[in-house]
Amino acid sequence: MRLILNTLGILFTVYILQAVGMGIRVDTFWWALLAAFVLGVLNTLIRPVLLLLTLPLNILTLGLFTFVLNGFLFWLMGIILQAGVQMADFWTALAASLVFSVFSVIFSRAFVR
């Protein structure tokens, strides 16, 4: 259920960011599903290590550096899946991670119990 919600979140994020003219694209639903899977793997394996390594900076910025880490993971996902998921730059990935986070919080609370 969470994988499908994350896939819909990625598609929603791409739709919103394309509407405001940012350079992001996902070719098909299957690429979005793969992107949700890769993002889940990156969040499970790499995010805890990055959070630990950047703990002093995260404390200094009162946790706001976490948004930068999430943007980095989105950017990394775009690099891994560059055949079907394109992002123009890091700033697009950062914006995508912010929109995706809002979607994820809203729909996780509504559907996943």
C-alpha positions in Angstrom: 0.0 0.0 0.0 2.8 2.4 0.9 4.6 1.7 -2.4 1.5 2.6 -4.4 1.0 5.8 -2.3 4.6 6.8 -2.9 4.2 6.1 -6.6 1.1 8.4 -6.7 3.1 10.9 -4.7 5.9 10.9 -7.2 3.4 11.4 -10.1 1.6 14.2 -8.2 4.9 15.8 -7.5 5.9 15.7 -11.1 2.6 17.1 -12.2 2.8 20.0 -9.7 6.4 20.9 -10.6 5.8 20.7 -14.3 2.8 23.0 -13.9 5.2 25.7 -12.4 7.8 25.1 -15.0 10.4 23.1 -13.2 12.5 20.5 -15.2 11.3 17.2 -13.9 9.8 14.3 -15.9 8.8 10.7 -15.3 8.1 8.7 -18.5 5.4 6.2 -17.3 3.6 4.9 -14.3 6.1 2.0 -14.2 9.0 4.4 -14.0 7.2 6.1 -11.1 6.7 2.8 -9.4 10.4 2.0 -9.8 11.3 5.5 -8.6 9.2 5.0 -5.5 11.0 1.7 -4.9 14.5 3.1 -5.4 13.6 6.1 -3.2 12.5 3.7 -0.5 15.7 1.7 -0.7 17.8 5.0 -0.6 15.8 6.2 2.5 16.3 2.8 4.2 20.0 2.3 3.5 21.6 5.7 2.9 19.5 8.3 4.8 20.4 7.1 8.3 24.1 7.2 7.5 23.8 10.7 6.0 21.8 11.9 9.0 24.4 10.6 11.4 27.3 12.2 9.3 25.6 15.5 9.1 24.3 15.6 12.7 26.3 18.6 13.8 25.0 20.6 10.8 21.5 19.4 11.4 21.6 20.5 15.0 23.1 23.9 14.0 20.2 24.4 11.5 17.6 23.1 13.9 16.8 20.2 11.6 16.3 22.2 8.5 19.3 20.5 6.8 17.2 17.4 6.6 15.4 19.0 3.7 18.7 19.3 1.9 19.4 15.6 2.6 15.9 14.6 1.2 16.6 16.7 -1.9 20.0 14.9 -2.3 18.2 11.5 -2.1 15.7 12.6 -4.8 18.6 13.9 -6.9 20.4 10.6 -6.5 17.3 8.7 -7.4 17.1 10.8 -10.6 20.7 9.9 -11.4 20.1 6.2 -10.8 17.0 6.1 -13.0 18.0 8.7 -15.6 16.5 6.6 -18.4 13.0 7.2 -17.2 13.2 9.9 -14.5 14.8 13.2 -15.4 15.5 16.2 -13.0 17.1 19.4 -14.3 19.2 20.1 -11.3 19.6 19.8 -7.5 17.1 22.6 -6.9 14.4 20.8 -8.8 15.1 17.7 -6.7 14.9 19.8 -3.5 11.5 21.2 -4.6 10.4 17.7 -5.5 11.3 16.4 -2.1 9.4 19.2 -0.4 6.2 18.6 -2.4 6.6 14.8 -2.0 7.0 15.2 1.7 3.8 17.1 2.0 1.9 14.6 -0.1 3.5 11.7 1.9 2.5 13.1 5.3 -1.1 13.8 4.2 -1.8 10.5 2.6 0.1 8.4 5.0 -2.0 9.7 7.9 -5.2 9.3 5.8 -4.6 5.8 4.4 -1.9 3.9 6.2 -2.7 2.8 9.8 
